[in-house]
């Protein structure tokens, strides 16, 4: 018993392989597009966090200054020196 493979079999097999290849290519392109979108989101968040780090670093540097520390304590915590009267305007 000999199995005979016809021309139609090869055409169908080639069509199946071509469709499968096309499917894989489309999925890959979609995955690449999603990845590029996610990279853009992460870059925006990275830039936002870097700006926050820069602001916090500047604030920490300013805390080393006695004048800034006193001003900050007065404004944020309504602190005052002994014998001093503080008026708060809102």
Buried (B, 14 or more C-beta within 10 A) or exposed (E): EEEEEEEEEEEEEEEEEEEEEEEEEEEEEEEEEEEEEEEEEEEEEEEEEEEEEEEEEEEEEEEEEEEEEEEBEBEEEEEEEEEEEEEEEE
